[in-house]
Amino acid sequence: MNRNVKRWAQMSLCALFFTCMACQGGETQQGDETPDIDEKSQAMNKNAQHVPPPEISMGQQIKGAVADLAARTGVAADAIKVREARAVQWSSGAMGCPKPGMNYTQALVPGVRLLLEAKGEVYYYHGRNGRKLFYCPAGRAQAPAYGQGMDIM
């Protein structure tokens, strides 16, 4: 019996020793490894935090959409006309431009609908309030949830 007690005491001391060493953390690491690990950890923590993008004004939204359409079509930005710019309520997270096979949040989303004209053709840009607008092909473009919204231009 004395032998078992002695063995149990030795195992307990080993476990206690390793537990204490693990609790010391960075103090047991050597050399240049610690800064690399800390930098990687901090970068991962920064990426894990959700920081919403800064809001942009309606003018910036329109300017960005015009620049996108100019690049997309090769038409000069000053030749692109704004036919309609409206604050709207989208019926889902698809924001009036659902992609086939995708599922979207079914909730009202406050947003913007912009119609641009270049060389007699109409192009749709949709998006959320204060965020960059995206191009929506005419075949996928849907009307807002409640009417046409209000004019913002």
Phi, psi and omega in degrees: 000320179301324180295318179294321180294317179297316180296318179298319180295319179296316180294322179295318179295320178297315180298318178297319179299310181293327176295317179296320179295320180293326181290337181288340174059238188297340183293337182271348180281152185237161170070209184273007183290323186300312180299320180298314180296316180297318179297317179296318180297317180294321178296319179294320179295321178296319179291330182286335180283131180273116176241113181295148179295153180295145180287146178243156182284166178300319178301319178292323177299313181294315180300318178295319179294319179297317179297320178296315181294322178299316179292323182291322187253343184081006178275139178299141182303323182286350177266357180269131182253142173272112179274326182204139173221116186224143168278129184224174171245114176279148183277350180202178177293349177288344179051045175076014182214062184290140175268138180303137177083359181260150174253144183228154175300132180262085180207154178291134181236117177291133184202200185225140172237125183236129175247122179247150179238131176220125181052041177078000180253142182265137179236140184256135172231129182236165175169183179269161175298134175074007181239162178299136179278154179238152178287136177236117179303144184305324180293339180255345185295129178242157178288155176298167184297310186243088179068207185259005180075199181243148178294139176241005176230000000 
